[in-house]
Amino acid sequence: MPIDSPTRQNAPATPPHDTPTPTPKNPERAAPLSARDRLVLFVLCAAQFMVALDFSILNVALPVLGSDLGMSQSALQWAITAFALPSGGFLLLFGRVGDLYGRRRLFLTGLALFGAASVLTAFAWNPAVFLTGRALQGVGAAAVVPTGMALLTTTFPEGPQRERALGISGTLLSLGFTTGMVAGGTLTDTLGWRSTMWLLALVALIVLPLAPFLLTESRPTTRPRLDVPGAVTVTGGLLSLIYALSTAAERGFGHPDVIVTLLAGPALLAAFAAIESRTAEPLISLPMLRRRTIAWGNLGGLVTFSMMSTVVFVLTLYLQEVLGLSPFQTGLVFGAQGVVAVITGANAPRVIGRLGARRTLAGSLLLQGVFTASILAIGTGGASVWIATIAVSLAVIGHLGAIISYGVTVTSGVPDKEQGLATGLVTSTQQVGATIGIPLLGVLATTSGDLLTGVRTVLVIETAVLLAAGLLIAAGLRTRAAR
C-alpha cells in the first residue's frame, strides 16, 4: 500500500523505494465486515487485550502479593521481569515459526499455555511456583501476539479493512493496559491479588473454544528450514537486552549482571546479523530490515512506547508520593485514557485513509510530544490531579495514533508468507520500547533530590525526543515528489 496516500483495497503494494501516488480527495471507505469477519476480529483482538492486560494488572498488587507469598522487595521485580523476559525475547522467533509451521497452530498453543499458566499463578503457594507461572505466561504471550497480529493482517486485505482492523487492535492494546491498572487495584482491594490471574484465565477460556472454528491455517507450500543459529542468537540477544534494561531500573547500570547482559545483547545481535547475511534461508531477510517503511516505522513504535511507558511510571510516582493519591485513585487517573483510546481508535483509520500512514505516524508523534509538554504544568496543588489526568489523556491521542499508523506502515507491502516476521518485528519493538524508557529516563526522576523537579526533567527530555522523532520520520519516509 502507498505509505503516503490512502489505501486502495485492490491496488498492488508499492515497492519500498517507489513514489506513492497522490492522495485522492475522496479516500475509499472500508467495506462492511461480514459476521464471520467480526467474530475473527473479536477472537484476535480479545487475545491481544488479554496480553496487554497482563502487562499492567499486577503493578498495583505487588505489595500485597509480596506479603502473601513472602517475597522480598528485591524479589518483587521478578513478578514483572519473569513475564517480560520471555514475552519479549521469543517474539521474533515465534513470529517466524508461525510463518513456517502454521500461525493458527502456534496461536492456539500459546493461548492454551497462557490460560493454563494463569491458573497455575492464581494457585501459587510459594514464590517459585508464582514465578514459574509468570514465565509460562510470557512464553504463551510471545506465541499469541505475533501470530495473532499476522492472522489479522492476512485475514483483512491491505487497505481500509486492514486499517480498521489494526485500529481496533491498537485501541484494545491501549485499553488493555489502562484497564489492567484500574482492574488490578479494584480486584486486589476487593477479592485479592489472585483474582487478577483468574480474570486473565477467564479471557483465555472465552477465546480458546471459538478460535479453532474461526481461524484458518496459513503456512507456505514449500517450507524452508528453520535457521537455528539465527534463532538462538537473536533470541539470546533480545533476552539479554530485555533483562539488562528491566533490572537496571532496580539495580543500576553498574551492577555486574546488568553490565554482562548489556554487553552480551548487542554482541549476540551482531552475531545474528553476520549469520543472516551468510545463510541461504535466513530467519530474517536483512534486505527486509532495510526497507524504509520497516526501519522508520519501527523507530516510531520504539519512541512512542518508550516515552509513554516512562510517562506512566514517573506520573505514578508523582501522583502517589507528591500528591498522596492511593493506588486505586492513581489507577482512576490513568483510567481516563480508556475513553480517549476508544474515540481515537475509532477515528484513526479514517485519518490514515485520508492522510496516509506516514503523515499520520509523524503527526501523531508530534502531537504526543506537544501534549507531553503540557504535563509540565503540574505542581503540588489539588488542581494538578486534573492537569495530569487531562494532559496524559490527550497525549494518548498521539500515542494511539502512532501505534496504529506504525503497524500499518510496517506491515504494508509485506508478502503474506512474511507477515509473521513483520508483526514479530512490530511486537518486539513494542516490548523493547516499553522496557527501555524507564531505566534510561525514569532513573532521572527517582534519583533527583526533589521528585517533582525530576519528573519535570524527564518530561522535557521526552518532549524533545518525540518532536525530533516526528520530524525525522517525516523526512525519512518522505516521497520523491516532496524532495
N, C-alpha and C positions, 0 to 999 in steps of 0.2 A: 504494500500500500504506500502511496506517496506520503512521506512524513510531513510535508508542509502543506498538504491540501486535504480536503475532506475525502473520506474513503468512498470507493465505489465498489459495491459488493462483487461484481463480476470482472473487475479490472485486473490485469496482471500485476503482480508485485513489481515495484520499482527496484531495479538493481541498486546496490549500495552507493554507487557514485553517479547515478543518473539524476537529471534535474527533474523534480516533481512538477506535475502540471499545475497551472494556476488554480487558485481557489475559485470554484464556481459560486455564484451568488445564492443559489438555492441548493444546499447540500442535501443529499438523499437521506430520507428517514429510514430507520431500521424497520424491516418487515416484521409484522406481529409474530411472536413466538407461538408455536403450537403447544398444546397441553403437555405433550411429552418433553418438549424442549424446556418448558418451565420446571418440570419435575427434575430433569437432568441438572438444570441450573441450581435448583434448590439443594440437591444432594451435594454437588461440588462446592457450593458456597457455604453450606452448613458445615462441611468438613473444614474449610478454611477458617470459618468463625470459631470452631471448636479449638483449633490450634492457637489462634490469636488470643482466645480467652485464657488459655493455659499460660501464656506469656506474662500475664499480669494478675491472675486471680489469687496467687499466693502472697503477693507483695505485702499487703497489709496484715496478713495472717501469720507472718514469720515469728513474731514474739510469742504468740500463743502456741504455735506449732512447736517451737523450740522448747518451751516449758513442758509441753505434753510428752515429747519424745526424749527429753533430757539432752538436747543438743546445745552446745556452747555457742556463743555469739560468733566466733570464728568459723564454726562448722555450719552455721545457718546459711552462709553464702552459697554452700553447695546445694541447697534446695533449689536455687536458681541455676547455678552453673551445671549441675548434673543433667538438667534438661537442655540448657543452651548448647553444651558441647556437641552431643550427637545430632541435635536438631539442625545445627548449622554445618557441622563437619561433614555430614553424609549427603547433603543436598545435591551437590553436583553429581556424585556417584550414582545416587538413586534416580536422578533425572535421566541420566544416560542409560542405566539399567532398564528403566521403564521403556525408553525408546527401543531397546534391543529385544527385550523379553516380554514386553506387554505392560502397558500403563495401567490397564484395568486390574490386572492380577496384582501388581505391586500396590496399587491404591487400596484395594480390598484388604490385602495383607497388613499394610500399615494401619488401616483403620481398625482392624480387629486387634492388632497389637496395642494400639493406643488405648482402646477401650479396656482391654484386659489389664494393662498396666495401671490405668486409673483406678480400677477396682483394687488391685494389689496395694496401691498407695493409700487408698482410703482405709484399708485394713491394717496398715503398717503398725507393728508393735515395737519397733526399735529403729534407730537411725539408718542402719544398714538396709533394712527392707524398704524403708521410705526412699532412700537414695537410689536403690535398685529400680524401684518403680518409676521414679522420675527419669532415670536414664533410659528405661524402656519406652516411656512416653516420648522422649526425644527422638529415639530411633523411629518410632511409629510416625511422628510428625514429619521427620525427614523423608519418609516414603510417601506420605499423603500429600504434602504441599506441592512439590514439583510435578508429580504425576497428575494431581487434581487440576493444576493450572494448565498442564499440557492437554488433558482431556477437554478442558474448557475451550482452549484456543483451537483445537482440531474439530470440536463439535460445532462451534459457531464460526462461520466463514469470515475471513478478513474483510473488514468494512464495518458498517453501522451495527450489525448484530454483535460482532466481537467487542466493539467499543462499549456497547450496552452491557454485555456480559461482564467485561472487565470492570466496568463502572460499579455494578452490583457487588462483584467480588471485592473490589477495593473498599467500598463502603463498609461491608461486613468485616473486613480485616481491621479497619479503624474502629468500628463499633464493637468488635470482639474485645479489643484491647481495653477500650473505655469501659465496657460492661464488666470486664473482669475486675477492674479496680473498684467499681461500685458493689458488684455482687460479692466480691471477696470480703469486703468489710461487713456487709449485711449478713451474709451466711455465717461468717466467723462469730459475729456478736450474738446471733440467734440460735444457730444449730451446731456451731463448732467448725473448726477448720476442715475436718474430714468431709463435710458436706460439699466443699468446693470440688473435691475429687469425684464425688458422686454425681455432681452436675455434669462434669466432663464425660463420665461414663454414660450418662443418660443421653447426651447428644450423639455419642458414637452408637448407642443402641438404637436410636431413631433412624440414623442414616444407613447403618450397615445392612439391614434387611432389604432396603429399597435399591441400593446401588447395583447389585448383580443383575437386576431386571431392566435397568435403565441405561447402564453404561455399556458401550461396545468396545471390544478389544481392538488395539491398534499396535501392530508391530511389523517390521519390514519382511517382505517375502524372502529376501536374501539377508541372512543375519550375519553381520561381521563379528569377529571375535572381540571379546571384552579386553580392552587394553589394561591388563593387570598392573604393570609397573606404573602407568599413568594414574590409575585409580588409587594405588597405595600412596603415591607421593602427593597428589592433590588433596586426598582426604587427610593425610597426616599433616600437611601444611595448614589446611583450614582448622583442623582440631588444635594445632599448636597456637595459631594466632588467636582463635576464639578463647582458648584457655588463658593465654597471656593477658588479653585485654579484659577478660571477665574478672580475673583475680588481681589485676594491677590496681583497680579502684580500692580494693581492700588492703592489699599488702604493699602497694607501691611498686614502681618500676625497678627499684633496686633490689628486690627480693630475688634470691638465686633461681628459683624455678620460673619466675617471670622472665628473667634475663635469658635463661636457656631456651624456653619455648618461643620467646620473641625473636631469637636468632634462628631457631630451627624452622619456624614457619616460613619466612622468606626463602631460606635455603632449600627447603623441600619444594616450594612452588617454583623456584628457579630450575631445580632438577626436573620437575614436571614439564616445564616449558621445553627443556632440552630433549626430553623423551618424546614429547608430542611432535617436535619438528623432525624426528627421525623415523617414527613408526609409520607403517603403511596404513594402519587402521587406528588412528588416534582416538582417545576418549573425547577430546575437544579439538575441533578443527581450528588451528591458530588463525587462518585467514578469516574465519567467522568472528573471532575476537577483534579483528582489525576493522570490522565494519563500523562506520561512523555511528550508525544508529545504535549498535550494541555498546560501543565504548562510551559514547556521550550519554546514552540513555541510562546505563548503569551508574555512571558518575552522578547523574541527577538523583537516582534512587539512593545511592550511598549518602549523599548530602542530606536529602530530606529526612531519611530515617535517623541518621546520627544526630542531626540538630533537634528533631522533635523529641527523641528519647531523652536527650540531655535536658531539654526544657522541662519535661515531666519530672525528671529526677531533681533538678535544683528547685523547682517550684514546690515539690512535695516537701523538701527540707524547709523552705521559706514559710510555707503555709502552717506547718506544724511547730517549727521552732521559733519563728519570729512572730507569727500571728496567733499561735496557740490553738490551732484547729485540731480536732481529733482525726484519727484515720478515716472514720466514716464521713465526716464533714469534708475532708480533703478529697475523698472519692467523689462526693457530690459536685465539687468544683470541676473536676475533670469530666464528670458525667454529662455536663452541658455540651461537651464536644459531640456526644452521640447524636443530638438533634441536628447540629451543624453538619455532621458527617452524612446523615441521611439526605438532607437537602442538597448538599454538594454532590454526592454520588448520583443523585437522580438527574442532575443537570450537567455534570462533567462530560458525558458522552456527546451531548449536543454542542458543547463548546469545542470539543475535539473535532467534531464533524464540520464545524464552521471555520475554525482557525487552523486546524491541523495539529498533530501530536507535538511537533517540535515547538511551535509557538506556545502551546498550552503548557508544556513542560517548563520552558524558560520563564514564562509569565507566572506560573504557579510558584516557582522558587523565589521570584522577586516579591510576589505577594506574601509568601511565608516570611520573607525577610522583613518586609515593612511592618507586618503585624507582630513579629517577634520584637522589633524595636519598640513597639507601643507598650510592651510589658514593662519597659523601663520606668513607667510612671508609678509603679508600686512603691509603697513606703511602709510605715508602721501603723497607719491609721486604719479604722474599720472599713473605709471605702476601698482599701487595697484588695479586699476579697473580691469585690465586684470588678475592679480593674483587671485583676488576674483572670477571673472567670471569663470576662468578655474578650480580653485580648488573646488569650490562648485558644479560645473557641474560634476566633476569627483567623488565627494562624493555621487552624486545622483546614480552613478552606483551601489555602495554598498547599498545605501538606497533602491533602487527599487528591487535589488536582494533579499534583506531581506524581503520586502513587499510580493513579490510573493512566496518565499520559506516558509515564516511563514504561509501564507494562505494555502499552500499545506500541510504543517506539521500538522496544527491544524485540518483540515477537513478530513485528511486521516484516513480510518478505522472507521469513524463515520457512523452509520446506517442512511439511507435516512430520517427516521422519526425524527431524531435528528439534521439534518443539519441546520435547522433554529436556533437552540440553539447554535451550534458550530460557525456558522457565526455571530450570535449575540455577542458571546464572542470575535471573531476576530474584529468586528467593534467597540465594546465597548473599546477594547484595543487601537484601533486607536484613538478614541476620547479622552480617558483619556491621552494617550501618547502625543497627540498634545496639550493638555491643561496643563499638569503638568510641562513641561520643563521651560516655560517662567517665572512663579513665583518663581521656585526653583533656576534657574540659571541666567535667564535674568536680575534679580534684581542686580546681581553682576556687570553687565555692567552699568546699569542705575545709580547705587549709587556710582560708582567709581569716584574719583576726576578727573581722566583722562579716557575718554571714550575708547580710543584705548587700554589702559592698561587693562581696564575692559573686553573688548571684547576678548583680548588675554587670560585672566584668564579663561573665560568661555570656550574657545576653548581647553585649556589644560585639563580642567576637563572633557569635552565631549570626548576628545580623550581617556582618561583613562577609562571612563565608557564604551565606545564602545569596546575597546580592551578587557577589563575584561569580558564584556558580551559575546563576541565572544568565548573566551576561556572557560567560564563557561558552555555555551550552548553546545559546542563541547564535554565537559566532561559529562554533564547531559544527553545527548542523544546518548552517545557512545554505541556501540554494545558490547555484551558479548565477542565477538571474539576479540575486541580491548582491552579488560581489561587485 
